[in-house]
Amino acid sequence: MTAEDVKKMLGLKPHPREGGWYVRTYEAGELVAAEAFADGRYGGARRTGTAIYYLLEPDTFSEMHRLQSDEVFHFYLGDAVEMLQLRDGGTGSTIVIGNDLLGGQRPQALVERGVWQGSRLVKGGRWALLGCTVSPGFEFEDYETGERVELSSGWPEFAEEINALTRVAS
C-alpha cells in the first residue's frame, strides 16, 4: 500500500494550516460552554471531542504549533514519526510514535494543551498514518503557529529540529 492509496481510501485532503494530509472522522454532538473553563481560553462553546486521520510523507511535516486542548496521537500504519514537544521553562523532548516497542517507540503520544509540537517522519520513512483525538474538540481558531526565531530563542538546544519543523524564519 502507498500513501496515495491511503489518501484515496480515506478521503484525505491537504491540511490547510499544519501540513500533511487529514480528514475529520468524528465530532461529538455534545458541547461544553466556554464559561466552563475559568481561564477563558475558548471564545465559544467547544465539542467535547474531535478526531482525525493524519498522514505524513517525506516532503510534509506537522509544523510547530500549539492548541488550547489536549491531543492524543495514535499510530496506525507506515513508518515511525518523530514528534518534538517544547514545554514552558525551556524543556523539551522528542517522542517516536510507532510500533517498535522494543526500540522505544510508542503507539500513542499525549500532547498537553499549551505544549508546542511538531512532527515529521523518521529519516528514510515513506509515509505514516496517525490518528489524532482532541478534547475539548479542535477548532481552527485554537491553533497557534510557532515562529522559528521565537521558539529557537526559548529552546536553543532544539534549534535544528525547530528549523526543520517551521516554514519560514520570523
Secondary structure as the mmCIF struct_conf table of DSSP 4:
data_model
#
loop_
_struct_conf.conf_type_id
_struct_conf.id
_struct_conf.beg_label_comp_id
_struct_conf.beg_label_asym_id
_struct_conf.beg_label_seq_id
_struct_conf.end_label_comp_id
_struct_conf.end_label_asym_id
_struct_conf.end_label_seq_id
HELX_RH_AL_P HELX_RH_AL_P1 ALA A 3 LEU A 10
TURN_TY1_P TURN_TY1_P1 GLY A 11 GLY A 11
STRN STRN1 LYS A 13 PRO A 14
BEND BEND1 PRO A 16 GLY A 20
STRN STRN2 TRP A 21 GLU A 27
BEND BEND2 GLY A 29 GLY A 29
STRN STRN3 LEU A 31 VAL A 32
HELX_RH_3T_P HELX_RH_3T_P1 ALA A 34 ALA A 36
BEND BEND3 PHE A 37 PHE A 37
TURN_TY1_P TURN_TY1_P2 ALA A 38 ASP A 39
BEND BEND4 GLY A 43 GLY A 44
STRN STRN4 ARG A 46 ARG A 47
BEND BEND5 THR A 48 THR A 48
STRN STRN5 THR A 50 LEU A 56
TURN_TY1_P TURN_TY1_P3 PRO A 58 ASP A 59
STRN STRN6 SER A 62 ARG A 66
BEND BEND6 GLN A 68 SER A 69
STRN STRN7 ASP A 70 GLY A 78
BEND BEND7 ASP A 79 ASP A 79
STRN STRN8 VAL A 81 ARG A 87
TURN_TY1_P TURN_TY1_P4 ASP A 88 GLY A 90
STRN STRN9 THR A 91 ILE A 97
BEND BEND8 GLY A 98 ASN A 99
HELX_RH_3T_P HELX_RH_3T_P2 LEU A 101 GLY A 103
TURN_TY1_P TURN_TY1_P5 GLY A 104 GLY A 104
STRN STRN10 ARG A 106 ARG A 106
BEND BEND9 PRO A 107 PRO A 107
STRN STRN11 GLN A 108 VAL A 111
TURN_TY1_P TURN_TY1_P6 ARG A 113 GLY A 114
STRN STRN12 TRP A 116 LEU A 121
HELX_LH_PP_P HELX_LH_PP_P1 VAL A 122 VAL A 122
TURN_TY1_P TURN_TY1_P7 LYS A 123 GLY A 124
STRN STRN13 ALA A 128 SER A 135
BEND BEND10 PRO A 136 PRO A 136
HELX_LH_PP_P HELX_LH_PP_P2 GLY A 137 PHE A 138
HELX_RH_3T_P HELX_RH_3T_P3 PHE A 140 ASP A 142
STRN STRN14 GLU A 144 THR A 145
HELX_LH_PP_P HELX_LH_PP_P3 GLY A 146 GLU A 147
HELX_RH_AL_P HELX_RH_AL_P2 ARG A 148 GLY A 154
HELX_RH_3T_P HELX_RH_3T_P4 PRO A 156 PHE A 158
HELX_RH_AL_P HELX_RH_AL_P3 ALA A 159 ALA A 164
TURN_TY1_P TURN_TY1_P8 LEU A 165 LEU A 165
BEND BEND11 ARG A 167 VAL A 168
#
